[in-house]
Amino acid sequence: MVDPGSVCFWVDGSALALPFGPTPVSKGSECRLVTRCNLLGKIAGDPGKLKSVRDGDEIRVETA
């Protein structure tokens, strides 16, 4: 489980994971990822804005 707004690297999928709320494998309102990940940081601002991102949309990830 991770906090909403965590920036994670999915080791099994070689991809970033940006959880912002419950996932299909969550129990209740927790942010549970389907596999292990490495925690890289935290999103600045409201991670709930990611709800509007759709498959195929481009987003930019920058360091502060």
C-alpha positions in Angstrom: 0.0 0.0 0.0 1.1 3.6 -0.7 -0.2 7.0 0.0 -2.2 8.7 -2.7 0.1 10.9 -4.7 3.1 8.7 -4.3 5.5 8.4 -7.3 6.4 4.7 -7.7 8.5 2.7 -10.1 6.9 -0.7 -10.9 9.7 -3.1 -10.9 7.8 -5.9 -12.7 6.4 -3.6 -15.4 9.3 -1.1 -15.8 6.9 1.8 -15.6 5.9 4.6 -13.3 2.8 4.2 -11.1 1.0 7.4 -9.9 -1.7 6.1 -7.6 -4.3 8.7 -6.6 -7.0 6.5 -5.0 -8.4 3.0 -4.7 -7.3 0.5 -7.3 -9.0 -2.7 -8.5 -7.1 -4.7 -5.8 -7.7 -2.1 -3.0 -9.6 -2.9 0.2 -11.7 0.1 1.0 -10.2 3.4 0.2 -6.5 2.3 0.4 -4.1 2.8 -2.5 -2.9 -0.8 -3.1 -0.7 -1.6 -6.1 -1.0 -5.0 -7.7 2.8 -5.7 -7.4 5.8 -4.4 -5.5 7.2 -1.0 -6.4 10.0 1.3 -5.4 8.9 4.6 -3.9 10.5 7.5 -5.7 8.7 10.6 -4.3 5.4 12.4 -4.0 3.3 14.4 -6.4 3.2 18.2 -5.6 -0.4 19.3 -5.5 -3.7 17.4 -5.7 -3.1 13.8 -7.0 -6.9 13.6 -7.5 -6.4 15.6 -10.7 -5.1 12.4 -12.3 -8.7 11.0 -12.4 -9.2 13.0 -15.6 -6.2 11.3 -17.4 -7.4 8.7 -19.9 -5.6 5.9 -21.7 -3.3 7.3 -24.3 -3.1 10.8 -22.8 0.3 12.3 -22.4 1.5 13.6 -19.1 4.8 15.2 -18.0 6.7 14.1 -14.9 9.2 16.6 -13.7 11.5 16.9 -10.6 11.3 19.9 -8.4 
